[in-house]
Amino acid sequence: MSYIKAILLNIIELFLLLFLITIMYYFNLINEKTFEVLKLIILLFSIFINSFILGKNTKRKSYLEGIIYGSILITILLIITLILSKIQIKLLIFYPLILITSILGSMIGSVKKNRSNWSIFFFSFLL
């Protein structure tokens, strides 16, 4: 999967899921704090899933794929942030979190591709 395809898939997923929670917030089904947390979780989950797929389909070192994918996303988000608003302190925490999520997703995707028994890795990862 190419980076452009992964980023487009990520954008489509984000719009659909964020639209869904925005509707729930609009009709007061969730409160403001839950809305803010869900926005972050949805973004990180979407990045993780797409980098997982990218890592699963790679033939190179998967962590490099995660670094490249995360760096492209961070660059796009940074440009949008600079155009629309000013940089805030919480963004300095947010961007490395995106990069770490992308790297972990691609590494786990690579492990999934290379190992037949996924549960052994998952349970050893939890310990």
Long-range contacts (C-beta under 8 A, 24 or more apart in sequence): 1-53, 1-54, 1-57, 3-54, 3-68, 3-69, 3-72, 6-50, 6-51, 6-53, 6-54, 6-69, 7-50, 7-69, 7-72, 7-73, 7-76, 9-50, 10-46, 10-47, 10-50, 10-73, 13-46, 13-49, 13-50, 14-42, 14-43, 14-46, 17-42, 17-46, 18-42, 43-98, 44-97, 44-98, 44-101, 47-73, 47-98, 47-101, 47-102, 47-105, 48-101, 48-102, 48-104, 48-105, 49-105, 50-105, 51-101, 51-102, 51-103, 51-104, 51-105, 51-106, 51-109, 52-105, 52-106, 52-108, 52-109, 52-112, 53-109, 54-105, 54-106, 54-109, 55-105, 55-106, 55-107, 55-108, 55-109, 55-110, 55-113, 56-109, 56-110, 56-112, 56-113, 57-109, 57-113, 58-106, 58-109, 58-110, 62-106, 62-107, 62-109, 62-110, 63-103, 63-106, 63-107, 65-106, 66-99, 66-102, 66-103, 66-104, 66-105, 66-106, 66-107, 67-99, 67-102, 67-103, 69-102, 69-106, 70-98, 70-99, 70-100, 70-101, 70-102, 70-103, 71-99, 73-98, 73-102, 74-98, 74-99
